[in-house]
Amino acid sequence: MCILCDAQPRGLVGLPRGLAFDRANKPFSKAAVMRARRAEESYARELRGVARQVGNLVRGTFQPGDLGWAVGITDALNRYAKVIEPWADAVGRRMLADVAARDRKMWLDAGRQIGRALHAEIEGAPTGALMQARLAEQVQLITSLPTEAGQRVHKLTVESLTNGTRAEQIAQEIMRSGDVAASRANMIARTEVGRTQAELVSARSQAIGSTHFNWRTVGDSDVRRDHRALDGKTFEWNAPPVADKRTGARALPGAIYNCRCYAEPVL
């Protein structure tokens, strides 16, 4: 099955009135959603490989206080970003296929509880354009790991020459380039897997006639305050709430940076 191709549109099958899931085997439980997001682990591992190579390039050539070196390493990291574009495309496709397969299984489990007629609607959800857009974004994000590392190194070197910052401090920060890239790699993996899964749930939910969802958190101490306030509240798929009060950004559960929340479709 091609995850990057839109399924053929089908006539909408109405949902049974008063539909309710068995709570002991709820398909949109925290456990079910977390299983659907296990693609994060392998995706993060692939991206951390890029971060390690960034660290190796920087550490292996570092020339303290040399602006020429900073320009050279920035160019080298930009070239590395171009070289890995085909690899980034393949890694992005694997992540999307993994998320889509896990999400599809969760929905087919839900379909067994709702009824056989719903399986066609789950399979027929228009997810192709969504997956194509996510793929293009994955390539850009993966290749940004080395390019942003290069920009950071250049900026630090210029600061050391113009602001009189202690050479040792700048050197330590530059030598941390691989660690900084690894932290960003982990954030990209969590955010992009969560966002892809959230948008697949949204597309499939709306394909079977759902208009609203309940916001759910994972319920631990790491849940951010803004999201704790949203827990258990109901929103329209097409009008998600403000998920970050600092920026005013609106997002579905799981579709904003480092978010582990999930949407429970109201069916």
C-alpha positions in Angstrom: 0.0 0.0 0.0 1.4 3.4 -1.0 1.2 5.7 2.0 2.0 8.8 -0.2 -1.0 8.2 -2.5 -4.5 9.5 -1.8 -7.1 6.8 -1.5 -10.1 7.0 -3.8 -12.9 9.0 -2.2 -15.9 7.0 -1.0 -19.4 7.8 0.2 -19.5 8.6 3.9 -20.9 5.9 6.2 -22.8 7.4 9.1 -21.7 6.5 12.6 -24.1 4.5 14.8 -26.1 6.7 17.1 -24.8 6.7 20.7 -21.6 5.0 19.8 -19.4 4.1 22.8 -16.2 2.1 23.0 -15.5 -0.7 25.5 -13.3 1.1 28.1 -11.3 -2.0 28.8 -10.1 -2.1 25.1 -10.4 1.6 24.1 -8.6 2.0 20.7 -7.7 5.7 21.4 -6.3 5.1 24.9 -2.9 6.5 25.9 -1.3 3.1 25.4 -2.7 2.7 21.9 -1.5 6.1 20.9 1.9 5.6 22.4 2.3 2.3 20.5 1.5 4.3 17.3 4.3 6.7 18.1 7.1 4.2 18.7 8.5 5.2 15.3 10.1 8.1 17.3 12.8 5.8 18.7 14.2 4.6 15.4 13.8 8.1 13.8 15.7 9.8 16.6 18.4 7.2 16.3 18.8 7.9 12.6 18.9 11.7 13.2 21.4 11.4 16.0 23.7 9.7 13.5 23.7 13.0 11.5 24.4 14.9 14.8 27.4 12.7 15.5 28.9 13.3 12.1 28.4 17.1 12.7 30.3 16.7 15.9 33.1 14.7 14.2 33.5 17.3 11.4 33.7 20.2 13.9 36.0 18.5 16.5 38.3 17.0 13.8 39.1 20.4 12.2 38.6 23.0 14.9 41.0 26.0 14.8 40.3 28.3 17.8 39.9 32.0 16.9 40.3 31.3 13.1 37.5 33.0 11.1 38.8 31.3 8.0 38.2 27.9 9.7 34.7 29.0 10.7 33.9 29.9 7.1 35.4 26.6 5.9 33.6 24.4 8.4 30.3 26.2 7.6 30.8 25.4 3.9 31.7 21.8 4.7 28.6 21.3 6.8 26.5 22.9 4.0 28.0 20.5 1.5 27.3 17.6 3.9 23.6 18.7 4.1 23.4 18.5 0.3 25.1 15.1 0.2 22.6 13.5 2.7 19.5 14.8 0.9 18.7 11.4 -0.8 19.3 9.6 2.5 17.1 12.1 4.3 14.3 11.4 1.8 14.6 7.7 2.5 14.7 8.1 6.3 11.7 10.4 6.1 9.8 7.9 4.0 10.5 5.1 6.5 9.4 7.2 9.4 6.1 8.2 7.7 5.5 4.6 6.6 6.1 3.4 10.2 3.8 6.0 11.7 1.1 5.4 9.1 1.2 1.6 9.6 0.9 1.9 13.3 -1.8 4.5 13.1 -3.7 2.4 10.6 -3.6 -0.6 12.9 -5.0 1.5 15.7 -7.8 2.6 13.5 -8.6 -0.9 12.2 -8.8 -2.0 15.8 -11.3 0.9 16.3 -13.2 -0.2 13.2 -13.7 -3.7 14.6 -15.5 -2.1 17.5 -17.5 0.3 15.4 -18.4 -2.1 12.6 -17.2 -3.5 9.3 -18.7 -0.7 7.2 -16.3 1.7 8.8 -13.2 -0.1 7.5 -13.7 1.3 4.0 -13.9 4.9 5.4 -10.7 4.4 7.4 -8.8 3.1 4.4 -10.3 5.8 2.2 -9.3 8.8 4.2 -7.5 11.4 2.1 -4.0 11.2 3.7 -1.8 11.3 0.5 -1.4 15.1 0.3 -0.7 15.2 4.0 2.1 12.6 3.8 3.7 14.3 0.7 3.8 17.5 2.7 5.3 15.8 5.7 8.0 14.1 3.6 9.2 17.4 2.1 9.4 18.9 5.6 11.4 15.9 6.9 14.1 16.3 4.3 14.3 20.0 5.2 14.5 19.3 8.9 17.1 16.6 8.6 19.4 18.6 6.4 19.0 21.6 8.7 21.0 19.8 11.4 24.4 20.4 9.7 23.5 23.7 8.2 22.3 25.2 11.5 25.4 23.8 13.3 27.5 25.6 10.7 25.6 28.9 11.3 26.1 28.4 15.1 29.8 27.8 14.8 30.3 30.9 12.5 28.3 33.1 14.9 30.3 31.9 17.9 33.6 32.5 16.2 32.6 36.0 15.1 31.5 36.8 18.7 34.9 35.6 20.0 36.7 38.0 17.7 34.4 41.0 18.1 33.1 40.9 21.7 36.2 39.8 23.5 34.6 36.6 24.8 37.0 34.3 26.4 38.5 31.9 23.9 38.0 28.9 26.2 34.3 29.6 26.6 33.9 29.9 22.8 35.9 26.7 22.2 33.8 24.8 24.7 30.6 25.9 23.0 31.9 25.1 19.5 33.1 21.6 20.7 29.5 21.0 21.9 28.2 21.3 18.4 27.5 17.6 18.1 25.6 17.5 21.4 23.5 20.5 20.5 22.7 18.9 17.2 21.8 15.6 19.0 19.4 17.5 21.3 17.7 19.1 18.3 17.6 15.7 16.5 15.7 14.2 19.5 13.2 17.1 19.5 12.6 16.8 15.7 11.9 13.1 16.1 9.4 13.5 18.9 7.7 16.5 17.3 7.5 15.2 13.8 6.3 11.7 14.7 3.7 13.2 17.1 2.6 15.7 14.5 2.3 13.2 11.7 0.3 10.8 13.9 -1.9 13.7 15.1 -2.7 14.8 11.6 -3.4 11.2 10.4 -5.9 10.8 13.3 -7.5 14.1 12.3 -7.8 13.2 8.7 -9.2 9.7 9.4 -11.6 11.0 12.1 -13.0 13.6 9.8 -13.3 11.1 6.9 -15.7 9.1 9.1 -17.8 12.1 10.2 -16.1 13.1 13.4 -16.1 16.9 14.0 -14.6 17.1 17.5 -11.9 15.6 19.7 -11.0 15.4 23.4 -7.6 16.7 24.4 -5.7 14.1 26.5 -2.3 14.4 28.2 -0.1 11.5 29.3 -0.8 12.5 32.9 2.7 12.8 34.3 4.7 15.6 35.9 6.4 16.6 32.6 3.1 17.8 31.0 3.4 21.5 30.4 1.0 23.8 32.2 -0.8 25.0 29.0 -1.6 21.4 28.1 -2.6 20.4 31.6 -5.3 23.1 31.3 -6.5 21.6 28.1 -6.8 18.0 29.3 -10.3 16.6 29.0 -11.7 19.5 27.0 -13.4 19.1 23.6 -12.4 21.1 20.5 -13.2 21.1 16.8 -10.6 19.4 14.5 -10.6 22.5 12.3 -10.2 24.9 15.3 -7.6 23.5 17.6 -6.9 25.5 20.8 -3.9 27.7 21.7 -1.2 25.1 22.6 1.5 27.6 23.5 0.4 30.8 25.2 3.8 32.4 24.8 3.5 32.4 21.0 -0.3 32.0 20.6 0.4 29.0 18.4 -2.7 26.7 17.9 -2.1 23.0 17.4 -3.6 19.6 17.7 -2.5 17.4 20.6 0.9 16.0 19.7 1.4 18.5 16.8 3.6 21.1 18.6 7.2 20.8 19.7 8.0 18.1 22.2 4.3 17.4 22.9 3.2 13.9 24.0 -0.5 14.7 24.2 -3.0 13.0 22.0 -6.4 13.5 20.5 -9.3 11.2 21.4 -11.8 11.4 18.6 -15.4 12.1 19.5 -17.3 9.6 17.4 
